[in-house]
Amino acid sequence: MRSLSSITWLVVWLLCTAAWSAGAAELTDSDRAYAASLGKVSFCVDPDWEPFEIISPAGQHQGIAADLLRLVTGRAGLSLELVPTTDWDESIATSKAGQCTLLSFLNQTPKRDEWLLFTDPLFTDSNVFITREEHPFIIDPAILSGESIALPSGTSMEERIRRDYPNLRVIITDSEKSAIDMVSTRQASMTLRSLIVAAYTIRKEGLFNLKIAGQMPNYSNNLRIGVLRDQPRLRDILNKAIATITPTERGQIINQHVAIQVQTGIDYALTIKIALGLIAVLAIVAYWGWRMRKLSQELDRLSQTDNLTNLPNRTRLNLQFPIELARARRLGQGLSLIMIDVDHFKRINDEFGHLVGDKVLIAMSDLVRRSVRAIDLPARWGGEELVVLCPDSHLDQALILAERIRQAVRDHDFDTGRRQTVSIGVATLGPSDDIDQLLNRADQALYIGKSSGRDRVCSEADLTGT
């Protein structure tokens, strides 16, 4: 067996390797004497973080972190003594108690700064979302709604996700593998793991129903050595050793643990035949996969579109409403709602029949669609009622749009022999509003318009007479 890592893992190596300085300072005689005076330096690790690090059944520290740590401490002239723990939480607790001087491979966070000093990054690796194959690509996790994320206990990512993305429900697991298994078995929507761990685990466990669905912006793992706060000189000595590690050395260590292995002595003629056969099968599978995705997208569109007016329906509005509300809260923008009711619509049905009534609704919907902005969402609320959801709009802007719609309807010839009008209610999002409160105020404003003569725009300001 031999490793074919030169191409396959070159990209991973280039993405994950931290920068190094060729002009790194060498250890002084005083540094070496101090390192020797420390004797055995105790350290704790994550015993279940493959391929970065594990504690083997024989009690040995193994993995990418183990090899890098040995390289660094060897150059620093340090001798290490492993403090065995059963999980990462125990390692953190042992470090806090001062029973291990070093933590081998972790991100720096404000909470950890309370008892640790940190070296320069020993290794840098991107964090990526892992989801099931059918999950959409994740561009902005802040706009996700009703989704959960599984994370191993005690990680720095847990702190940051809870702080930056409160819209995601965090599920804590006891290991990396458990977090990924929860996604695979639909117990969680996603997990956030390092690129190296994601690729390694998916390949090793054969979890081909999973995919990497996006990268978390500005959430790289800058993995460092944590040193107890009363050991600043030890941290400085480790930094000097870290600065001597080259990208080539890091790449060699990665490939020892995650390189793809193949057998030598290949029958190339047979390989080509098999490859061509696989390409044909994959082409057929890809084509039918594309057809099924297109069909699924069309079914989704139809389920969220009103059959008569071809506007988005109430289902589509209910899906978009919480997304826009969350965006308005996060960005400090306005969010307004326009509610439209066709005046005397029952009279149209009674005098001309329902077919004419349907034509009036279709024409009305087209007028509304042509009047709104590209970012607005017009929808059929039910019966003769339409609504327009207006992101990034305060009350005065929504009133201008509502008046434009009212005038467009008033000026249009509906072929009924009479002028057709609408009454409109407008409300805008308040500091403590939820969706129902915003809808209720728009509906009340609409009622005022209907009861005070119709063919007019009323706003929530009219509810109080201000």
N, C-alpha and C positions, 0 to 999 in steps of 0.2 A: 504494500500500500504506500502511496505517496501523496503529498498535498498539492493540489492545484489552486493555490491561493493567490498566485500572481495577478490574475485578472479578477476573479470573483470577489475577493475581499479588498482589492485595492481601493475601490470606491469607499467602502466602510472605513478603511484605514484613513483615507484622506479626509473624510467627514469628521472622524472622531478623534484624530490625533491633536493634542494640544501643541501650541507653539513652544519652541525652546530657544535658548540663547546660546550661540556658539562661544560667546565670550564669558561664560559663566565663571564666577569667582571660585577658586580652589579653596579647600579647607586649610586653615592655618594650623601650625603645630599646637596652638592653644586650643583650637576646635577639637583636634584629634585627642588631646589629653582630656578634655572635658567629656567627650563621648566615651572614652575608655573608663572614666571615673564613674559613669552611671551604672556600669555592670549590666545585668539583664534588664532590658526595658520591656515592661509588660504592655501587651496590646490586645484589643478586642476587635472582632470582625462580625460581619453578618454571616452566620453559618449556613444560610440557604439562599444564596443570590447568584446562582449559576447563570452565565459562565464567569461572572466577575469574581465571586469568591464563595467557597463552601468550607466547612470543616469535614474532612473525610471520616469514614468509619474508624480509621486508624488514628484520628485526632490530628491530622495534618491540615494546615491552611493551604488551600489549592485554588487556582484560578488566575485570571488576568491580574486582579488586585494583588494576589499573593506574590506573583512573579515580579510585578513592579515594585512592591514593597521590599522584597528581598534585594532587588537591584539598588534601590535608593539607600537602604540601611547598610548594605555592603559598602557602598561608596562613602557613606558617612562614618564608617567605622563603628557601627552600633550592633549590639547583640540583642536579639529579641526573645521574649518568652510569651507564648500564646496563653491567654486566659480563656478557657473553653466556656461557651454559653450555648443555650438551647435555641435562642432566637434573637432577632435584632433588638426587640424591646429589652431583653435582659442585658444585651451588650450596652445599650444606652444607659440603663440603670447602673450597671457596673462602672461605666465611665464616670457618671455623675457622682458616684460614691468615691471616686478617686482610686479605684482598685485596678484600673488599667491606664497607663500613661498615654497611650495612643489609640485612636480609632482609625482603622486602616483606609477607608474608601467612602467618603460621604460628601454631600453638599453642605455648604455653609449657609446657616439661617440665623435670624436674630435670636431665636430661642437657644440654639446651640452655642451662640457667642457668649452666653451667660457663663459657661464653664469651660469653653474650649478656645484655644487659638487655632488658626488654620494656616496650613502651608499654601504655597502657590498651587494651582491645579496640577494634579498628577496625570489626569486623563479627562478629556472632554468628549461628551457624547450627547447627541440630540435626544429629546423626548418626543415620542410619537403616540398618537391615539391608535389603539387596536380595537376594532369592532368586528361584528359579523359581516360576511360578504355583502349582504343586502343593504347595509347601513349607508346612507349618503355620505359623500366626502365632507369632512368637517373643515369649514373655512374660518368660522368665528364661533368658538364654544359659548360665547356670551349670549347668543341668540337661540341656543337650544332650550327646549321646554319639555318638562316631564321626563327627563332622561337621568340615568344614574351612572356613576363611575366607581368601579371597584379599585381600591388601592391597598397595598400591604400596610400593616400597622407601623406607625412610627417614622414614615418617610417624610422627607422635606416637601415632596409634592403634595402631600395631604395638607400641610400648613398653607401652601400657596393656593391650592384649588379652593379650599374653604374661604380664603380671604378674597380671591379675585373673581370666583365664579360661584356665587351662592345659589345660582339657578340650577346647579348640578347637585343631585343627591349623592352624597359620598357613602359608599359601603366599605367598611374596613374588613380585610381578610388577614389570615395568619401567614400568608406567603405569596411570593410572586406567582407561583403556579396556580394557587387558589384564585387569585384575581383574574388571571387569563381564563381559567376553567369556568368562572362565573359568566364571562362574556360568551364563551363557546356554548354554554347551556342556557343562554338567554335569561340568566338571573341578574345580569347587569348590562347596560347599554354599551359600555366601553370600559377600557382601562387606559392608563397613561403610563407607558414604560419606556425605558431606554431603547434606542434603536438596536443596539447590540443584543440586549436581552430579548426584545421582541422577535428579531430574526432567528435567534438561537432557539427560543422556546417553540415557536411555530414549526420550525423544521424538525426539531427533536421529537416533539409530541405528535407530529402529523396533523396539526390543527388547521387543515386547509380550508375550513369554513370561515376562517378569520382573515382579516386583511389589515394593512396599515392604512388608516383613513385620514391621515393628515398629521402635520407637525405642530406642536404647541409653540406659538411664537414666544421668543425670549425666555424659553424654559429649558435651556440646555443644562445637562448635568456637568457641572464643573467639579469633578470629584477630587477631593483633597485628603490630606492626612490631618486628623484632628489631634491636637496636643493639649494637655491640661494647661490651664492658664498660668500656673506657677512655673512653667518651663519655656519661657520665651527664647532662651538660647538654643534649646533643643530644636525648636521650630525653625530658627534661623539656619542651623546646621543642615536640617533636612531640606530646606529651600535651596541651599547651595548644591546638594546632591541631586535634587530634582532637575535643576538647571542643566545638568550634564547629560541628561537622557536625550537621545536623538530620536527623530521620527522613525528611523529604520529600526531602532531597538523596540520602540512601541509596536510597530507593525509586526515584527517577528513574534512578539509575545501574544498579540491578538490571534495571529494565524496558528499558534500552537493550540489554541483552545476552540476556535470557531472555524477553522479551515475545512473545506469540503474534501472528503477522501474518496478516491476512485481506484479501481484495480488497474494494474498495468497489463500489457499483453492483450490489447483490444483487437477484435476482429472488425476492421474498419468497413469492409463491405457490408457485413451484417448490421453494423451500427448505422450506416447510411440508409439501408432499407428500413430499419426500425424508425429512424428519424423521419424519413419521408412519410411513412405510415402514420406516425404520431402527428406530423404537421397536417395531414389530411383530416385526421380525426379531430384535431384541435380546431381546424378551420370550420368543420361542420358544427362542432359544439359552440364555437364563437358566434357563428351565424344564427343558430337557433337561440343562443343566449341573447343576442341583439334583438331578434324578433320578439322574444318574450319580454325583454325590458321595454321595448316600444309599446307592446300591448299593455303591459302593466302601467306605463305612463299614461296611455290613453284612457285606461279604466279609471286611474286616479283623477284625470282631468274631468271625465264625465261625471264622476261621483261628486265633484265639487263645482259643477256648472249647472245653472238653471236651464231646463229643457226649452222653455219658451223664449226667454230673452237673451240667452247665451251669455248672461252675466254670471260672475261667481255667485254661488248660492250661500245659504246660511252656514252650511258646513265649512265652506272655504273661509268665510268671515270669522267663524269661531276658532279656526286654526290660526289665522293671521293676527287676530286681536291681541292675544297675550304676547306674541312676538313684538308687535309694535309698541305695546305698553311697556315691556321690559326695555326696549331700545330707548323710548322717550325718557324713562327714569334714569337709565345709565348715562345718556348723553345730555340730559337736562333740556330736552327739546319739547315743543308743544305737540299735542295730539288731540285732534278734534273729530267730532262725529256729526255728520249731516243726515237727518232722517226726512225722507220725502214721501208725501202721500198724495195720490191723484184725487183731485176734488171731484165730487159727485160721480165717482166711478160706477156705482150701482145703477145710476140713471142711464149711463151709457149701455150697460149690459141689458137693462130692462127695455130700452127703446130700440137699440140696434142689434142686440144679440151678442152672445159671448165671442163669436169670431171677430166682430168689430172691436169688442173690448180687448181681445188679445192683441190685435193690430195696434191699438192705442198704446198698450203696455210695451210692445216691441219698439215702437217709434220713440216712446218716452225713454226707454233704456238706451237707445242709440244716442239721443240728445244728451243724456247724462254722461255717457261714455266719452262723447266728443268734447264735453265741457271741462272735464276734470284733468288734473295733471298726470304725468306718467307714473308718479310715485303713489297716487291715490288708488284706493281699492273700492270701486263701485260694486254693489251687490244687491240682489233681490232678497229682501228681508222676509217677504211673504205677502200673498194677495197683491194689492196695488201699492204696497210700500217698498221703497228702495232706500238704501243707505249708502253713504260714502264715508269710508275711513280715511282720514287725512293726516298722514304722518308729517312731522315737522311743521305744524300749523297751529297758530294761536287763534283765539276767537275772532279777531278782526279779519284775519286772512280767510278763515272758513266762511265768514259772513259774505265776503266778496264773492267767493266761489258759489255759495248758495244762491246769491242774487243773480249771478250769471246763469245758473241752471233755471231758476224761476222765469227769467226773461226769455231764455231760449225756448222754453215750453210755451210760454204765452204767445210768442211770435210764430209758432209752427202751425201749419195747416194739417190737421189730423183727418180731413175728409169726413167730418161728422156734421158739417154745417154749422158748427158753433165753436167759439173759442174754448180751448181746453186749458186749465190751470192746475197748479200744484200748491200745496201748503208745505212749508219746510221748517223744521226745528233744528237748532244748532247748539251743541254743547262742547266744551273743551275740558281736558283732563285737569283735575285739581290735585293738590299735593297728596291727599289721602284717598283719592278715588280708586275704586276697583272698576272692572268692566261693567258690572251691573249698574253701578251708580251713574256712570257716564251715559249708558243707554237710557236709563230712567229719566235723566234730566233732558236729554234730547227729545224723548217722547213727550215729556210735559211741555216743552217749548213748542213742539208740533201741535199739541192739543190747543194751546193758546192761539196759534195761527188759525186753526180750524174754527175755533169758537168765536173768533173776532172778525170773521168776514171772509176767510180763505184767501188764496192767491197772494200770500205774503210770506216773508221770512221772519221768524221769531227766534230769539236766542235765550239761553238760560238767564241772561240779564233781565229779560222780561218777566221772569218768575218772581222777582223781588221788586220789580218796578224801577230798577236802577238803570 
